[in-house]
Amino acid sequence: MSLPHALLGLIQYRPATGYELKAAFDSSIHFFWNATLPQIYRTLSQMEADGWVTSKVEHQAKKPSRRVFSLTAAGRSEFQRWLAEPPEQIELRNPVLVKLFFGHQMSPDLFRAQIRKWQESHSALLARFESEIDPLIERYAKSTGATKDADYWRLCLDYGKRHAQMVIDWCERVVTARDPRKRQRAHGH
């Protein structure tokens, strides 16, 4: 995934400041790709140097001036070129699975605590998806006029919900399977 292309995609909905792009990022793309505000500003500067966006400074009464970025024809063309590329291979990096791989080296209590913590974080994420993101999709679609795009945003949300639920269920299976009381009963002790 390319941060410039994610930003091009967001800017196509409406011109925005770096801060507004970070807010849009945090309520959408953030769930599957993260970026800090400094990364966003550095990337916007490079995108402007590449001719993909232009910016203008808007002066505001009693507020600091703001730099608003807009998509250029070259930026729209680059975004379409990127969309047409085959998907990149997903690079899986999961510290919980690395710890699980070495789980025998942990005490059983620590092992279960690690898995429960991961389960709790995905339970909280699922709750956030269900309570915050669906209404956010509706508001953003209306404010940008991107109502057709919202169907695709909901597909991403559905993936996120299903993935979170899978992790929750998997964690429960792992903790149950590693419970020494259940293993003793299974062996007739």
Buried (B, 14 or more C-beta within 10 A) or exposed (E): EEBBBBBBBBBBBBBBBBEBBBBBBEBBBBBEEEBEBEBBBBBBBEBBEEEBBBBEEEEEEEEEEBBBBBBBEBBBEBBEEBEEEEEEEEEEEEEBEEBBEEBEEBEEEEBBEBBBEBBEBBBEBBEEBEEEBEEBBBEBBEEBEBEEBBEEBBEBBEEBBEBBBEBBEBBEEBBEEBEEEEEEEEEEE
